[in-house]
Amino acid sequence: MDWIEITTVAVDSIRANKLRSFLTTLGVVIGVCSVILLVSIGEGMRAYLTDIFAGMGSNLLFVVPGKRDTKGGGRALNTVRRLTLDDARAIRQRSQSVVGLASRVVGGGTVEHESLSRDTLVMGTDEEFLEVHNMRLASGRFFRREDVEGKHRMVVIGQTVADELFGSHSPLGQSVKVSSARFRVVGLMESKGQSLGFDYDDMVFIPVSCALDLFHQEGLSAISAKAANQTNLEPAIEDIKRILTRRHNGREDFTVVSQADMLDTVNKLTHTMTLVLLGIASISLLVGGIGIMNIMLVSVRERTREIGVRKAVGARRRDILFQFLMESVAISMLGGAIGLGLGTLVAHAISSIEPDIPTRVTLWAVSLAFGFSFAVGVFFGVAPARKAAALDPIAALRYE
Amino acid sequence: MIEIEDVTKVYHMGSSEVHALRGVSLDVNKSDYLAIVGPSGSGKSTLMNIIGCLDTPTSGTYRLDGQTVSSLGDDALASIRNRKIGFVFQTFNLLPRQTALENVALPLLYAGIGRRERRRLANEALERVELGDRAQHKPTELSGGQRQRVAIARALVNQPSILLADEPTGNLDQKVGGEIINLFERLNRSEGVTLVLVTHDHQIASAAHRQVEIIDGRIVSDRSR
């Protein structure tokens, strides 16, 4: 069988009915486009989050107040014991597996310098924050343990805050007001950009002791703990649970979250989203397939005479079968190609308009798209092609 | 070459039976020029379909080049049509989107002949009907007579045993029709092509060397000139 000839005939036939062929492909175009979009957004999300977690420093654990239990069951809010600086200190002293620890209190605040001011996020933390969270200073210094313990009013500011308040001047040594309290700028953070909805550049850092006073708080928002390595993660979780439960009168009223847990949650989420969108995609591929079948039946009818001629000069059943099958596959693959192009375009457009939604068109998505459109072409092309192949040559030749 | 023995063909139209052929026997030799004539509904189209291996008889035997073809399946018949029979139709039946050359090459495609060889043979066949210069034209760019000559080239391209023509001049005016008949005459005399012509037109039939008249499913006369 001459596949080049069969392909040529199929392409000719599609070109002879350009508008009709284009409209027929639309269902597949939309189906494949949504497959590409959903897969590339899902893949992009996953890659993005993995990157962020890696950037935050792996082997990181978060302790947050309150028990989040997947088993459900309500709890009264006021029974939650706060996480305190003493809790943090206890973990630091007693756990062998935890090598770094940062207490955190987060609140909103206005930072002022002379006539300029900026509303920003104020993070109260301690001396190990940089090391635990894999962050670096651009200049100056971070606060030390004695600064935290002595409630020294010093602040380390992010790049955006520095640009807004100081422009091109150096902020080091300058005096600023954080929520009306006077602080001295001792350091400037290296630019880190946004991740997980946090803009680390639009933030200021003060000693956690000062932050608790400033926000009139007694409890921490969270404690970040760093394990020495991957194998120490589980022992670290066990340590933290044991130490805090004892301190909290035997109740586990806090939650230890590892990055693996967070990644798991995100993966489950994207997995669900993928399934939903795959459902939508399959429906449009089904509709597209029916459209192709419909138009192929019309095409067989229109070309009854041609089929008669081909049979008269010696075409066997399978010659006719493959010719029409090739045509439906070609229409479907054309739709697949258009859908792939469109999907890629939209994916890039989404990424450039909204950088928070990263997309990534993978080889897997491309082969999935072409696989789908090929399967649709074959599946919905078989019935019309068989009908064409089974035509009686005499009746076909007489067909008007 | 063609040996038809006591062939009948019965069609079932609902509950009634139509006897299209009621026992036809006919021998055609190599390089014969035969016309089958008869009024419409006489069974001549049915006979032509059977000779052309488009249809099989209800009873009786048909041997073509010594091979019994009356009991073959669809694909085997397709293969015989491809190798041994060239069809010329009243309405030309060219594929409108393909060039003259591609139309002529069509039987070679199904014979499994390679691309380059197909082009060469199709060009040769077009030369034989004096249309070598129209190879790249589409059927719509050709006159009626030229289209029928393309169809004849297509019928000849596989070197068939028989050229089977069904009312080949029916859609042409008298002058162009005459040219087609002259072409048949030439192909038969100088190249020894076996011709079976089906027509209701006695004037066209008179050009053939042998006339077989069929009425009501039976051969009523068989005259050689």
Interface residues (C-beta under 8 A of the other chain):
Chain A: M1 D2 I4 E5 D12 S13 A16 R305 E306 G308 V309 R310 K311 A312 V313 G314 A315 R316 R317 D319 P393 I394 L397
Chain B: N49 G52 L54 D55 D74 D75 A78 S79 R81 N82 R83 F87 F89 N93 L94 L95 R97 Q98 L106 P107 L109 Y110 A111 G112 R115 R154 N158
